[in-house]
Amino acid sequence: MVKKFAKQVAELENKSLLSGPYDTYNAYINFNAGAGGTDAQDWTEMLLRMYLRWFEKRQFNVDILDKTVGDEAGIKSATCLVSGEFVYGYLKYEQGIHRLVRQSPFNANSKRQTSFAGIEVIPQIDTTVSSVTIDPKDLKIDTYRASGAGGQHVNKTDSAVRITHIPTGVVATSQASRSQASNKETALSLLKSRLLIIMKEEKKQEVSDLKGEQKENAWGNQIRSYVLHPYKLIKDLRSNYETSDVQGVLDGDLDSFIESLLRQKKEDKP
């Protein structure tokens, strides 16, 4: 009973830290493999699994809109739409580059390997309320065959959709549905959310704060390090919060990292 009450108090305290203009919104979260070859693609899939476990613990709804499988293992990229209370508020500081150090399962000599994966978080803005007009001439729409598990599950039609906004270069994709029309609608909604953020924020710094500073997905730019060899430690390089419970974190126990960042960012504000 005491533990349950303490948890409820902690939840209320965390929600008090979520006062940003988009904190109550749902969010798109994008995963992209960086430097590290096959290891990086495997790491990207591990990150996707970690966050899916966390979403499940928080009882958030998740739709995987797009996923590109790796050449040998893992994934090259994935995009999810996450729905629930304060989703963007909780996820906004997870954007950035995540670094993994481990003995590579893809190296015959099990050498130590460092690999990187990038995460981007974007609030899902209700485009029916905040309308954005896009000239159809500014859009490049490509269709392609959605990737699948193979065999009888192979999608035999070009149902996946990729939309590029030519003036800005912003891209949105979706292959969640078997319907090309449905995927086009989903991709367009994601594209509009991205463009609305750019339009609404007049200052470049405000855009950087919201979308995350775009850094090279490689050495020297990571926000969090996950070391599995020669010792076990996960450390956030912004809040300095760390834990040796690497398996717990990889299984979705992310609350401590997220809460430490929310508190620090609140303290940093003038």
N, C-alpha and C positions, 0 to 999 in steps of 0.2 A: 504494500500500500504506500509506504514512504517512498520507495523507488519510483512508483508510478506518478506520485505527486511531484517529485523532484524533476522527473522527465517533462511533465506538463509545464512546470515553471520555466525550465530551460527552453522549451518550445516558444513560450510567450516572450521570453527575453530575446531569443533569436529573431522573432518576427518584429520586435521593436527596432531591430537594426536594419530592417528592410523598408526603407523609406524613399528609395529612388523612384524616378518617374515611371520606370518600366518594371519594377520589382514584382508586381502582382501578375505580370503577363506570363503566358506560356512561352516556350523557347524552342528554337531550332539549335541543335548542337551538331557540329560538323567535326569529323575525325579525318586526319590526313597523315599518311606515312611520310616521314622525313628521311634524313640521312641514316643509312644502315642497311640498305638492301632488303633481303628477305627477312632479316631480324627485325627491321623497322616495321615491315608489313605485319609480321606476327605480333609485335608489340602493339600496333594499332588495334588489332583484333582483341588483344588482352585488355586494352583500355576500354574498348566498346563493351566488352563483357563486364568489366568492373562497374561502369556507369549504369548498365542495364540492371545489375544486381542492386545498386544503390536506388535506382528509380523504383524497383520492386519493393524495397524496404520502406520507401517513403510513400508507397501506393500511388505513384504517378503513372499516368497512362502514356505509353510510348508507341509511336508508329515509325518504323524504319522506312524512310522515304526512298533511300538510294544506298546501294552498297556495291562497291567494285572489288572483286576478289583479287588477291595477289597472284603473281605469276607462279610461285611455288607453294606458298603458304600465307595465311593471314589475309588481310585486306589492304587495299591501297587507300580507300576512302569510304566514308559512310556518313549519311545525314539522317538525323532522327528529329521528329517533332515530339516534344515532351509537354504533357498537359497536367496541370494540377495547381495547388495553391502556392503562390510565391515561387514558381519554378525558375523564372529568370533571376530573381533576387538571390536564390541559393546558388545558381550555376554561374553567375556572371564573372566571378573571380577564378573559375576553373579554366577559363580560356588562356591559351598560351602553349608553350612547348614543354612536353613531358619527356624526361630522359630516363632510359633504362640501362642498367649495367648488370650483366649476367654472363654465365657460361653459355655460349651459343649452342643450341641444340641442332643447328644447321652446319656446324663445323666439326669435321671428323676428329679433330684434336680437342674439342670442347674448349676452345680459346675464349678468353674474356672478350665480350663484345659490347660496345656502346651504341645504342640506337635511339632514335627520336621519333616522336609523333606530335602533331599539332592539333589543338582543339580550338574551335571558334564557337562562340555562343551569341545568338541573335534573338531579340525578343520578337514574338509573333504579334505583329500589330494588326488589329482588326481593320482590314482594308475597306470594309463596308462603312465604317465610321470615318476613318481618315483616308479618304479616297486619293488615289494617285493616278494621274492620267499618263498613259504611255502610248506614244505613237507606234502603231503596229510596224511601221517602217523601220523603227529603231530596234526591232526584235529579230534575232536569228533563232529559229526553232528547228532543232534537229531531233529526229527520232532514231532509236536504235533498239536492238534486242536486249531485253533485260537479262542480267546474269542470273543463273540459278544453280541448283544442285546437280543438274545433269540428268540423263536418262529421261524418264517420262515427265520430269518436272521442267524440262527445258522449255522456255517460252519461244514459240515458233513464230511470233509476230513482233513487229517493231513497236512495242507498246511503251517503252521507256522514252522520256522526253527530257531534252536539255534546252533551256532557253538562255540566250545571251543578250544582255542589253548592250548594244553596240557602242553607244556614246560613253558608257562608264566601264564597260568590260565586266560588269557583274554577271555571274552565272548562277543558275539554279537548275537542279535536276530532280527527277522523281521517277521511280520505277516500282512504287509500292503496289500499284493496282495493275490488273490485267487490261484495264481500259486505258487507251491512249488519251482519251478526252479527260478522264479523271486525273491522270498523271500530269497532263498539261495544266489543269486547274490548280493542282497542288504546287507545281513548280512556279507558276505565275504568282501564287500567293506568297511563296518564299521570296521570289524576286522583288515583289512590291514591298515586303517588310524590309528587305535590305535597302531598297531605294528610299523608302520613307525615313529611315534612320539618317541617311546621308542628307536628305532634304531638310529634316527637322533641326538638325544640329548645324548652326551657322558657323561655329568655330571649329577649326580642324582638331584642336585638342579635345573638344567634347566628343567628336566622332571617334578619336583614338581611344578615349576612356570607355566608350560604349562597346565598340567593336573589338577592341584589343589591339595593341600595337603590333603591326605586321612585321615580324622578324623572321630571319632565315631559320628554317626548321632544322637546326644543327647546333654545333658546339657554341657554348657561351651565352645562349639565349634562353635556357630553360628556366621554368618557374618552379619545377619540382623534380627531384631526383629519386628514382626508385633503384636502390642498390640491392641486388640479390647475391652478389659474389664480389669480393671474398668474404664480406660480412653482410648482414641484413639490416637495412635502414632505409626508411622513406622520409625525406625531409623537404619541406616547403621552403624555398629560398627567399620568400618575402616575409612570412610570419616567423620563420625559424622553428615552426612546430615540427616535431619529428617523432617517429615511432619505429620500433623494431618488429612490430607485428605486421610484417609484409603480407602474409597470407590473408589476414583479416581485411586489410585495405584492398587487396586485389579481389576479395570476395564482396566488396561494396561497402566496407565500413569507412565512409568518407566524412561522417559528420564532424569529427574533431578538426579535420583540416579546414572544412568549410566554415565552421564556427570561429576558428582562430583568425581567419582572414576577415570575416565580417566584423569582428571586434576591433581588429587592428585598423581596418579602413575607417571605422567609425571614429577611432581615437585620432587618426591622422587628419581628420577634417577640422578646419579651423572653427 
